Structure formats: structure tokens, C-alpha cells
Amino acid sequence: MPPADPAPARPLRKDAQRSRQLVLDAARALFAERGLDVGFDEIARAAGVGVGTVYRRFPDRAALAAALFEEKIEDLIAAAQSAQAVEDPWESFLQLALVSIRLQQRDRGLLEVLASEAFGDPRLLELRDRAAAEVQTVVTRVQDAGLLREDLTAMDVVLMLHLFSRMSLADGTELWQRSLVLFLDAVRRREGQQPLPTPPLTFEDFEAIAHRL
């Protein structure tokens, strides 16, 4: 006899839904400001609930990160897809860079999720890979138009945008704007360019660099 279908998950009661949302709201704010090292006890205090409530809703940091950052990584994917619709290939590349930097600079937790597998569940890792693939599509299109050096890879772009997103001062000065212009000028395709040294970056290279920042 085939096994019976599992019973559907029972919906949370209203009070449980409310406490879950309080935890998510508190974690979202704390992670955005300080990163993913914030403890569950601090999240519980900010949410006005007991720490046991946090653990009942989210048994570990990976589960909490998945609940918080799935939508934000989907926003990055949507930004890359929107850039692909821009008629001018170089403008599409510029749009992708600007939107990606601004999304990441507002959320330190998102930066850490994108730069490490430590806090990611399979769904987040899948979304992150999709985001990288969409970036590669934009990069390839600009290269095919003869506007971007041919040996640049999506991981080169991801690393530079990650670095630029960290270049805002406490007073709001956005130093990344200067560096982005320099980067875009450096990667334009020109005659006689020297090939890039060393093999292309891997995600492991990116992760190692990001952890030092």
C-alpha cells in the first residue's frame, strides 16, 4: 500500500503569526545594521518576546536568514533581468551596477549572505547562483556588443559591486560613485589591452576576500 500523503502543515495561530512577524522585523533591522552575528537573545529583546519564541520559529540562523533574505536575493535577480531589457548594452550594465550596489549597501546582512555559504539553506544558495547567472547574461551581452573586455567574468563584477557597496561613510558620503566610474572606465574594451593575469575568480576566492572586509 502506498504511503499516505503527509498532512498539510497547520497554519499558525494569530498570536503565533504575530510573534513570528515581530521576530522577523527585529532581525531584519538588526541584521541590516550590524550583520548576521547578532545573537538570538538580542533579537528577542528587540522583538519584545522570549528567546525561546525565536528558537521555536527559527531553530537556527540559517532558517532565519532564509526567511529574511530570499525575497532580497530575488530583488537582485529582478534587477539583473530588468537591466537585460534596456536597449543599450552599456546602459544595461550601468543600471545593473547601480541597482546592485544600492540594494547591498542598505543591508549588511544581505552582503554576508551573498558572500558566504555559512548562513544559506539550499534555496538561498540556488537563488544566489541564479543571480550570478543573470549577471553573466548582462556581462556577455555587453561583451558581444564589443564594449567590454572579453576576459571579464561575472564573478569579477560581483566582487567589485560587493566592494563598492561597502564604501559609504557614516555621514552619507557615497565614495563608491567615484570608484564605480574608475572601474567602468577600466573594463571598457580597447585595442591593445593586456590580458588579465591569473585564472578567473571562483566563488571560493570571492568568499575569502569578502571575509576579510
Stockholm file with secondary structure:
# STOCKHOLM 1.0

chainA/1-213         MPPADPAPARPLRKDAQRSRQLVLDAARALFAERGLDVGFDEIARAAGVGVGTVYRRFPDRAALAAALFEEKIEDLIAAAQSAQAVEDPWESFLQLALVSIRLQQRDRGLLEVLASEAFGDPRLLELRDRAAAEVQTVVTRVQDAGLLREDLTAMDVVLMLHLFSRMSLADGTELWQRSLVLFLDAVRRREGQQPLPTPPLTFEDFEAIAHRL
#=GR chainA/1-213 SS CCCCCCCCCCCCCHHHHHHHHHHHHHHHHHHHHHCTTCCHHHHHHHHTSCHHHHHHHCSSHHHHHHHHHHHHHHHHHHHHHHHHTCSSHHHHHHHHHHHHHHHHHTCHHHHHHHHCSTTCCHHHHHHHHHHHHHHHHHHHHHHHTTCBCTTCCHHHHHHHHHHHTTCBCTTCCBTHHHHHHHHHHHHBCCTTCCCCSSSCCCHHHHHHHHTTC
#=GC SS_cons         CCCCCCCCCCCCCHHHHHHHHHHHHHHHHHHHHHCTTCCHHHHHHHHTSCHHHHHHHCSSHHHHHHHHHHHHHHHHHHHHHHHHTCSSHHHHHHHHHHHHHHHHHTCHHHHHHHHCSTTCCHHHHHHHHHHHHHHHHHHHHHHHTTCBCTTCCHHHHHHHHHHHTTCBCTTCCBTHHHHHHHHHHHHBCCTTCCCCSSSCCCHHHHHHHHTTC
//
